[in-house]
């Protein structure tokens, strides 16, 4: 029994030793196979050449356009207010929200009965004042005529006195007659004084009548103005907004009944930063009148209106920054006050600027330029402006080709295959050459793909799917044949 047990133990150890030797041989063969496939099984590694889009850099005069956002405002706005209190007895046909009115059109009328009655009274007063001044003029003429008669009577009395005195000196007259002539002359003198007082009174009456006439005329003008104030007229042609009165309603003095807006006189107010504002000034610090375009995007419909920068706000508002600038719109069809628009302002032109895509610029303000042997060179540039997805730069790039889209795999010294826009369009658009292969070749090429452990899973799946098609790209077959050594 002991011999049998030792024999079985020896057989077990022998089988275990053989299994371990077989396992070690398998591991060694797998390691050698992996080394051969990794080192000696393929062709020597070649330099990787990447394809990259390049564009030609051209230095020229470019007009930068800065973008801002602003609000459309009306340049001519008038608050329509009731000049007097009363009841509205008449409204214009277009006196409604959005209604169009003409210049000097009567928009509404307040009950003018009381004003018209007062006007009639003032006209009567004026007629009375005119009659009074005519009567005063006739009284003055009469007083002056009476004064002239009194003066003639005095002259006669003076002549009579002289005659009586001559008679008395010749001894044929009487002293009593001389005294009577002297009394008559004195009475004539007194009458002249009375008549002069009447003339003065008549002149005073004329002055008072003229003053009363002026007052009556002033009262008439006030009454006519009061009647005119009962009618509200449009100062200019436009559209009505904020209408708040109906026919038959009562209005108080200076009550706002509507707002009149001229839709053809609009401007846009937008805010710029201090740096942007400084680029729109001339040598004297005044605005250069830069042209602008106001753009309104409405559900796929774009409205544009050209304009010109006209003025700026003299002060920065509390809690605000930058500068508030106003631009007058030339033909604002479709725009309304209150619209929020995008404003494109043309800056002064830059003499030697190069327009590049923003993707060509690195954070270090450098670009990749195509050099000798199609290798990339890093060139620093100066950023002048940023224009949406583009940048305007200055630097030694004129006439050279710049990589349009930088990527992590691209850098200085990397060799690329440049793809130029517009060049070799026919060859770029040409489809790859396709060939048909037999089932044996298809199976062999699929085995080569499946046996390549270096290919990622998704790439391997795409290649196998292409090999299952009826026609396979000739370039792909050539690569697989070269890899397999067939």
HELIX and SHEET records of a PDB file:
HELIX    1   1 UNK A    2  UNK A   35  1                                  34    
HELIX    2   2 UNK A   36  UNK A   40  3                                   5    
HELIX    3   3 UNK A  113  UNK A  170  1                                  58    
HELIX    4   4 UNK A  175  UNK A  229  1                                  55    
HELIX    5   5 UNK A  274  UNK A  278  1                                   5    
HELIX    6   6 UNK A  358  UNK A  360  5                                   3    
HELIX    7   7 UNK A  372  UNK A  374  5                                   3    
HELIX    8   8 UNK A  425  UNK A  429  1                                   5    
HELIX    9   9 UNK A  439  UNK A  451  1                                  13    
HELIX   10  10 UNK A  457  UNK A  467  1                                  11    
HELIX   11  11 UNK A  474  UNK A  484  1                                  11    
SHEET    1   A 3 UNK A 401  UNK A 403  0                                        
SHEET    2   A 3 UNK A  50  UNK A  56 -1                                        
SHEET    3   A 3 UNK A 416  UNK A 420  1                                        
SHEET    1   B 4 UNK A  60  UNK A  62  0                                        
SHEET    2   B 4 UNK A 350  UNK A 357 -1                                        
SHEET    3   B 4 UNK A 390  UNK A 394 -1                                        
SHEET    4   B 4 UNK A 382  UNK A 387 -1                                        
SHEET    1   C 7 UNK A  65  UNK A  74  0                                        
SHEET    2   C 7 UNK A 266  UNK A 272 -1                                        
SHEET    3   C 7 UNK A 323  UNK A 329 -1                                        
SHEET    4   C 7 UNK A 301  UNK A 312 -1                                        
SHEET    5   C 7 UNK A 291  UNK A 298 -1                                        
SHEET    6   C 7 UNK A 340  UNK A 346 -1                                        
SHEET    7   C 7 UNK A  65  UNK A  74 -1                                        
SHEET    1   D 4 UNK A  77  UNK A  81  0                                        
SHEET    2   D 4 UNK A 256  UNK A 261 -1                                        
SHEET    3   D 4 UNK A 238  UNK A 241 -1                                        
SHEET    4   D 4 UNK A 100  UNK A 101 -1                                        
SHEET    1   E 4 UNK A 231  UNK A 233  0                                        
SHEET    2   E 4 UNK A 106  UNK A 110 -1                                        
SHEET    3   E 4 UNK A  86  UNK A  91 -1                                        
SHEET    4   E 4 UNK A 250  UNK A 251 -1                                        
SHEET    1   F 2 UNK A 366  UNK A 370  0                                        
SHEET    2   F 2 UNK A 376  UNK A 380 -1                                        
SHEET    1   G 2 UNK A 434  UNK A 436  0                                        
SHEET    2   G 2 UNK A 471  UNK A 473 -1                                        
END                                                                             
